[in-house]
Amino acid sequence: MRYAQFVVGPAGSGKSTYCSTMVKHATDTKRIIEVVNLDPAAEHFDYEPLVDIRELIHLDDAMEDEELQFGPNGGLVFCLETLLENCDWLEEQLGDVDDDYILFDCPGQIELYTHLPVIRKLVDTLQKWNFRICVVFMIDSQFMVDGAKFLSGTMAALSVMVNLELPHVNILTKMDLLSKSARKQLDNYLDPDPHILLADMRNAKSKWHEKYARLTEAIGEVIENFSLVRFYPLNIKDEESIDNILLTIDNIIQYGEDADVKIRDFDEPEPDETDENDLN
């Protein structure tokens, strides 16, 4: 069995920083975690990728081609579709090592995960290669400190869950950058209570909420009734916070459970001993 985290989320949410943080944490704890870069437009990251999509195709290749003439968004989708068409290349680059633990650092184009099929097809391919996958959806905590934005982020997370249909962890990043007051306010949202969200929106005297109050309440009821979305805070400067996130994901994908299985708990009696007991 092989293990993977699919690290997704909007641009600037901290996906590459998360990957480099996990690699460093793994090194400090005597583990091996590799990273695959799936962003054809990436310019810099602090890890050495096991596989880099830019070796196959770069976003500039799609945008500068005279026949294709893609913009940034269309070019990015084209690059990932090209990767799917060259699955043999990806499989060869990944190798075939049992107990691999790989983070797939994905692009920041949110529609790739909410409704386009390309990431879903890639996930299906990896599962055929014996990968057990958890989606890690990241969103910047600095944009989630009021009810309306938090509700929007929750719905985005839910869209990704519905589209990819995989075990899923939602992470609020950049917690170390929040002020104490913002962090205290965010604590009320980590396990979303729609009543708190709606109260905040009423107090903000939003014109949108005044006009579409029933719609907002209906969305809140969906979140409450099905309990599908909750968020885990991540502070990359806190080793305990990093370890808690990794342990949560490890449990979801059952990483390391095989090592705890005891094949034999006791010594079987020798044949001669059994015969003597029978004679007595």
Secondary structure, 3 states (H helix, E strand, C coil): CEEEEEEECCCCCCHHHHHHHHHHHHHHCCCCCEEEECCCCCCCCCCCCCEEHHHCCCHHHHHHCCCCCCCHHHHHHHHHHHHHHCHHHHHHHHCCCCCCEEEEECCCCCHHHHCCCHHHHHHHHHHHCCEEEEEEEEEEHHHCCCHHHHHHHHHHHHHHHHHHCCCEEEEEECHHHCCHHHHHHHHCCCCCCHHHHHHHHHHCCCHHHHHCHHHHHHHHHHHHHHCCCCEEECCCCCHHHHHHHHHHHHHHHCCCHHHHCCCCCCCCCCHHHHHHHHHC
